[in-house]
Amino acid sequence: MVLDELRADSGGGHARVTASGDHRPGHGYAVKARLDLDEFPAYVEGQALATISLQASSDAEVAVQRVRARTTISSAHLTLTDAKRKHLQKLAQPADVVLTDGDAPLNAARPASWRP
């Protein structure tokens, strides 16, 4: 399986993702991916917060009993915007999204189906 290129442009920024995966009979899958961001804008609650430039790659082995991955970030630059933020009402966070630190959930409310 190959993802030749997934590309996105927003504002003056660009994002590019490439990936490939190979089935290894009896051992699962080997997956490789690369991400390149060039001054790609990041938004919080609909407002521009920063631009991100990033070069990263990942190699992973995925099997029924385990996932082993190595991610390398070779370059990362974050530039905060100078624009003054508007004071808007908070947007509701989706109830089915659970953020974790290791196996511990960061938000107390979580779906009944969640498990580490």
N, CA and C of each residue as an Amber inpcrd file, in Angstrom:
protein
   348
   0.8500000  -1.1430000   0.0000000   0.0000000   0.0000000   0.0000000
   0.9080000   1.2210000   0.0000000   0.5430000   2.2130000  -0.8200000
   1.3670000   3.4110000  -0.9420000   0.4790000   4.6480000  -0.9910000
   0.8420000   5.6440000  -0.1950000   0.2360000   6.9690000  -0.2990000
   1.2920000   7.8200000  -0.9850000   1.1290000   8.0210000  -2.3020000
   2.1320000   8.7800000  -3.0560000   2.2840000  10.1900000  -2.5110000
   1.1380000  10.8450000  -2.2610000   1.2080000  12.2070000  -1.7470000
  -0.1750000  12.6710000  -1.3270000  -0.2470000  13.2190000  -0.1290000
  -1.4440000  13.9120000   0.3520000  -0.9760000  15.3290000   0.6240000
  -1.6030000  16.2860000  -0.0300000  -1.1240000  17.6540000   0.0280000
  -2.2470000  18.5740000   0.4850000  -1.8950000  19.5790000   1.2740000
  -2.8570000  20.5940000   1.6990000  -2.1730000  21.9550000   1.6730000
  -2.9100000  22.9490000   1.2510000  -2.4230000  24.3270000   1.2540000
  -3.4250000  25.1570000   2.0430000  -2.9110000  26.0300000   2.9070000
  -3.7620000  26.9030000   3.6940000  -3.0090000  28.2010000   3.9250000
  -3.6390000  29.3090000   3.5830000  -2.9320000  30.5820000   3.6850000
  -1.7010000  30.4960000   2.7920000  -0.5600000  30.8810000   3.3090000
   0.6830000  30.7680000   2.5540000   1.4420000  29.4960000   2.8700000
   0.8290000  28.5820000   3.6470000   1.5270000  27.3790000   4.0790000
   1.1670000  26.1470000   3.2820000   2.0220000  25.1420000   3.3970000
   1.8520000  23.8960000   2.6680000   2.1130000  22.7080000   3.5890000
   1.3810000  21.6160000   3.3510000   1.5890000  20.3690000   4.0870000
   1.6650000  19.2340000   3.0710000   2.5420000  18.2540000   3.3580000
   2.7060000  17.1130000   2.4580000   2.9590000  15.8640000   3.2860000
   2.2070000  14.8060000   3.0030000   2.3700000  13.5260000   3.6840000
   2.5770000  12.4480000   2.6320000   3.5610000  11.5750000   2.8620000
   3.7550000  10.3870000   2.0360000   3.8660000   9.2020000   2.9800000
   3.4670000   8.0280000   2.5000000   3.5220000   6.8450000   3.3610000
   3.5190000   5.5800000   2.5140000   3.9920000   4.4960000   3.1320000
   3.9240000   3.1880000   2.4880000   3.7760000   2.1280000   3.5690000
   3.1760000   1.0290000   3.1940000   2.9980000  -0.0710000   4.1220000
   3.1400000  -1.3970000   3.4040000   3.7680000  -2.3530000   4.0630000
   3.9560000  -3.6900000   3.5000000   3.4320000  -4.7230000   4.4760000
   2.6880000  -5.6970000   3.9550000   2.2100000  -6.8000000   4.7850000
   3.3290000  -7.8190000   4.9260000   3.5720000  -8.2440000   6.1510000
   4.5560000  -9.2840000   6.4370000   3.7970000 -10.4750000   6.9930000
   3.5140000 -11.4700000   6.1690000   2.7040000 -12.6010000   6.6110000
   3.1910000 -13.1760000   7.9450000   2.2570000 -13.2780000   8.8830000
   2.5710000 -13.8090000  10.2050000   3.2090000 -12.8100000  11.1450000
   3.5290000 -11.6060000  10.6590000   4.2090000 -10.6000000  11.4870000
   3.5200000  -9.2470000  11.4900000   2.4370000  -9.0970000  10.7420000
   1.7260000  -7.8160000  10.7150000   2.1360000  -6.9460000   9.5460000
   2.3560000  -5.6630000   9.8190000   2.6410000  -4.7000000   8.7740000
   3.8470000  -3.8430000   9.1430000   4.5800000  -3.4300000   8.1290000
   5.6440000  -2.4360000   8.2820000   5.1370000  -1.1620000   7.6160000
   5.1610000  -0.0480000   8.3440000   4.6210000   1.2070000   7.8390000
   5.6930000   2.2900000   7.9520000   5.8320000   3.0890000   6.8930000
   6.7390000   4.2340000   6.9010000   5.9470000   5.4570000   6.4710000
   6.2360000   6.5910000   7.0880000   5.5350000   7.8270000   6.7350000
   6.4780000   9.0140000   6.8540000   6.1650000  10.0520000   6.1000000
   6.9470000  11.2950000   6.1520000   5.9610000  12.4600000   6.1270000
   6.2550000  13.4800000   6.9470000   5.4270000  14.6780000   7.0280000
   6.3130000  15.9040000   6.8600000   5.9020000  16.7850000   5.9610000
   6.6000000  18.0520000   5.7600000   5.5770000  19.1770000   5.8370000
   5.7870000  20.0960000   6.7670000   4.9600000  21.2940000   6.8870000
   5.8460000  22.4950000   6.5990000   5.3440000  23.4340000   5.8090000
   6.0950000  24.6450000   5.5000000   5.1990000  25.8370000   5.7980000
   5.4420000  26.4820000   6.9340000   4.6650000  27.6440000   7.3820000
   3.1630000  27.3640000   7.3230000   2.7750000  26.1730000   7.7900000
   1.3730000  25.7640000   7.7870000   0.6800000  26.3920000   8.9960000
  -0.4680000  27.0530000   8.7900000  -1.1240000  27.7400000   9.8990000
  -1.8050000  26.7770000  10.8740000  -1.7400000  27.1240000  12.1540000
  -2.4380000  26.3800000  13.2100000  -3.5030000  27.3110000  13.7870000
  -4.7090000  26.7680000  13.9480000  -5.8310000  27.5510000  14.4360000
  -6.3390000  26.9790000  15.7570000  -6.7850000  27.8480000  16.6470000
  -7.4410000  27.4460000  17.8760000  -8.7540000  28.2160000  17.9320000
  -9.8490000  27.4790000  18.0340000 -11.1860000  28.0730000  18.0790000
 -11.4040000  29.0580000  16.9380000 -10.9270000  28.6750000  15.7420000
 -11.1550000  29.4630000  14.5460000 -10.2510000  30.6740000  14.3750000
  -9.2690000  30.8400000  15.2590000  -8.3750000  31.9880000  15.1700000
  -6.9390000  31.5120000  14.9200000  -6.2510000  32.2060000  14.0140000
  -4.8660000  31.8520000  13.7110000  -4.0080000  32.0320000  14.9590000
  -3.2560000  31.0030000  15.3080000  -2.4050000  31.0420000  16.4930000
  -0.9310000  31.0910000  16.1230000  -0.5470000  30.3010000  15.1010000
   0.8700000  30.1870000  14.7570000   1.0110000  29.5900000  13.3660000
   2.2300000  29.6400000  12.8600000   2.5750000  28.8560000  11.6710000
   3.6200000  27.8390000  12.0910000   3.5470000  26.6630000  11.4770000
   4.4330000  25.5560000  11.8470000   5.2070000  25.0990000  10.6260000
   6.5160000  24.9610000  10.7880000   7.3640000  24.3220000   9.7890000
   7.9650000  23.1070000  10.4620000   7.8330000  21.9440000   9.8190000
   8.2150000  20.6900000  10.4660000   8.6340000  19.6770000   9.4210000
   9.6700000  18.9150000   9.7510000  10.0670000  17.7690000   8.9430000
  10.1630000  16.5870000   9.8830000   9.3490000  15.5490000   9.6100000
   9.3180000  14.3880000  10.4890000   9.1090000  13.1200000   9.6730000
   9.5580000  12.0030000  10.2560000   9.3390000  10.7040000   9.6270000
   9.0670000   9.6780000  10.7110000   8.4400000   8.5770000  10.3000000
   8.1190000   7.5340000  11.2570000   8.2220000   6.1730000  10.5870000
   8.7340000   5.2010000  11.3450000   8.7780000   3.8040000  10.9320000
   8.0500000   3.0200000  12.0070000   7.1680000   2.1150000  11.5980000
   6.4050000   1.3560000  12.5880000   6.2300000  -0.0910000  12.1470000
   6.1120000  -0.9570000  13.1480000   5.7230000  -2.3500000  12.9500000
   4.4090000  -2.5240000  13.6930000   3.3830000  -2.9640000  12.9820000
   2.0540000  -3.0990000  13.5630000   1.6350000  -4.5580000  13.4900000
   1.3490000  -5.1570000  14.6510000   0.8930000  -6.5430000  14.7270000
  -0.2850000  -6.6140000  15.6950000  -0.9200000  -7.7610000  15.7710000
  -2.0900000  -7.9220000  16.6240000  -1.7610000  -7.6200000  18.0800000
  -0.6500000  -8.0830000  18.5820000  -0.3100000  -7.9460000  20.0010000
   0.5330000  -6.7220000  20.3400000   1.0840000  -6.0330000  19.3160000
   1.9370000  -4.8940000  19.6590000   2.0890000  -3.9350000  18.4920000
   2.4470000  -2.7260000  18.8580000   2.8270000  -1.7020000  17.8870000
   4.1520000  -1.1330000  18.3550000   5.1140000  -1.1180000  17.4760000
   6.4230000  -0.5350000  17.7860000   6.6840000   0.5510000  16.7460000
   6.9220000   1.7770000  17.2030000   7.1090000   2.8910000  16.2780000
   8.2850000   3.7590000  16.7080000   8.9370000   4.3170000  15.7300000
  10.0140000   5.2880000  15.9640000   9.6940000   6.5120000  15.1150000
   9.6430000   7.6560000  15.7650000   9.3660000   8.9060000  15.0680000
  10.5690000   9.8200000  15.2270000  10.9810000  10.4160000  14.1330000
  12.1210000  11.3320000  14.1310000  11.6510000  12.7010000  13.6500000
  11.9050000  13.7150000  14.4520000  11.6150000  15.0900000  14.0480000
  12.9620000  15.7390000  13.7690000  13.2460000  15.9560000  12.4890000
  14.5530000  16.5050000  12.1240000  14.5790000  18.0230000  12.1830000
  13.4140000  18.6510000  12.0880000  13.3570000  20.1050000  12.1580000
  11.9560000  20.5240000  12.5800000  11.8690000  21.4890000  13.5070000
  10.5640000  22.0000000  13.9380000  10.6960000  23.4820000  14.2900000
   9.8480000  24.2890000  13.6990000   9.8390000  25.7310000  13.9630000
   8.3930000  26.1770000  14.1290000   8.1300000  26.9100000  15.1880000
   6.7970000  27.4230000  15.4860000   6.9130000  28.9390000  15.6060000
   6.1130000  29.6440000  14.8240000   6.1130000  31.1070000  14.8750000
   4.7220000  31.5700000  15.2770000   4.6340000  32.2040000  16.4620000
   3.3460000  32.7090000  16.9390000   2.9430000  33.9310000  16.1340000
   1.6410000  34.0520000  15.8880000   1.1350000  35.1900000  15.1370000
   1.1270000  36.4490000  16.0090000   1.2400000  37.5880000  15.3810000
   1.1740000  38.8670000  16.0930000  -0.2630000  39.3770000  16.1970000
  -1.1920000  38.7070000  15.5260000  -2.5820000  39.1650000  15.5110000
  -3.1870000  39.0920000  16.9120000  -3.9570000  40.1150000  17.2530000
  -4.6300000  40.1410000  18.5450000  -5.8120000  39.1870000  18.4970000
  -5.9170000  38.3050000  19.4960000  -6.9900000  37.3170000  19.5270000
  -8.2810000  37.9380000  20.0220000  -9.3700000  37.5260000  19.4130000
 -10.6930000  37.9670000  19.8380000 -11.1280000  37.1060000  21.0080000
 -11.8840000  37.6790000  21.9230000 -12.4140000  36.9270000  23.0550000
 -13.7460000  36.3060000  22.6220000 -13.7060000  35.0220000  22.3080000
 -14.8830000  34.2960000  21.8400000 -15.3070000  33.2870000  22.8910000
 -16.5600000  32.8330000  22.8110000 -16.9980000  31.7890000  23.7330000
 -16.2610000  30.5010000  23.4140000 -16.0210000  29.6910000  24.4290000
 -15.3380000  28.4070000  24.2560000 -16.2010000  27.4770000  23.4260000
 -15.5530000  26.7210000  22.5510000 -16.2570000  25.7040000  21.7770000
 -16.2960000  24.4170000  22.5860000 -17.3880000  23.6950000  22.4870000
 -17.5280000  22.4250000  23.2160000 -16.5650000  21.3950000  22.6290000
 -15.9000000  20.6630000  23.5150000 -15.0070000  19.6060000  23.0590000
 -15.8080000  18.3290000  22.8600000 -15.4760000  17.5390000  21.8290000
 -16.2210000  16.2980000  21.5890000 -16.0810000  15.3400000  22.7680000
 -17.1900000  14.7440000  23.1850000 -17.1940000  13.8510000  24.3460000
 -16.4710000  12.5420000  24.0800000 -16.3460000  12.1400000  22.8100000
 -15.7290000  10.8530000  22.5120000 -14.2260000  10.9500000  22.2500000
 -13.6120000  12.1010000  22.4970000 -12.1710000  12.2610000  22.3520000
 -11.5460000  12.2140000  23.7400000 -10.6210000  11.2830000  23.9400000
  -9.9740000  11.1230000  25.2430000  -8.4880000  11.3940000  25.0760000
  -7.9890000  12.4320000  25.7340000  -6.5600000  12.7310000  25.7360000
  -5.9280000  11.9870000  26.9040000  -4.7510000  11.3950000  26.6720000
  -4.1100000  10.6180000  27.7250000  -2.6660000  11.0260000  27.9190000
  -2.1660000  10.7380000  29.1110000  -0.7540000  10.8330000  29.4410000
  -0.3610000   9.4230000  29.8360000   0.2360000   8.6840000  28.8970000
   0.4620000   7.2640000  29.1240000  -0.8900000   6.5720000  29.0980000
  -1.2350000   5.8480000  30.1740000  -2.5370000   5.1880000  30.2610000
  -3.5620000   5.9930000  31.0470000  -3.1750000   7.1400000  31.5860000
  -4.0730000   7.9330000  32.4320000  -4.7900000   8.9930000  31.5990000
  -6.1270000   9.0210000  31.6380000  -6.8690000  10.0430000  30.8960000
  -6.6630000  11.4230000  31.5190000  -6.5480000  12.4460000  30.6730000
  -6.3820000  13.8210000  31.1570000  -7.7250000  14.4780000  31.4480000
  -8.7820000  14.0140000  30.7840000 -10.1070000  14.5600000  31.0720000
 -10.9180000  13.4940000  31.8110000 -11.5400000  13.8940000  32.9090000
 -12.2580000  12.9410000  33.7650000 -13.4560000  12.3260000  33.0450000
 -14.1830000  13.1150000  32.2890000 -15.3480000  12.5730000  31.5670000
 -14.8520000  11.8710000  30.3230000 -15.2160000  10.6130000  30.1780000
 -14.8050000   9.8550000  29.0150000 -15.8910000   8.8420000  28.6550000
 -15.9190000   8.4010000  27.3960000 -16.9510000   7.4430000  27.0090000
 -16.8090000   6.1220000  27.7390000 -17.9410000   5.4430000  27.9570000
 -17.9380000   4.1580000  28.6730000 -17.1030000   3.1080000  27.9440000
 -16.9590000   3.2430000  26.6400000 -16.2180000   2.2480000  25.8580000
 -14.7060000   2.4520000  25.9370000 -14.2380000   3.5380000  26.5730000
 -12.8100000   3.8270000  26.6200000 -12.0810000   2.8640000  27.5380000
 -10.9050000   2.4500000  27.0980000 -10.0180000   1.6380000  27.9440000
  -8.5960000   1.8750000  27.4650000  -7.6280000   1.8110000  28.3830000
  -6.2280000   2.0760000  27.9940000  -5.6740000   0.9680000  27.1260000
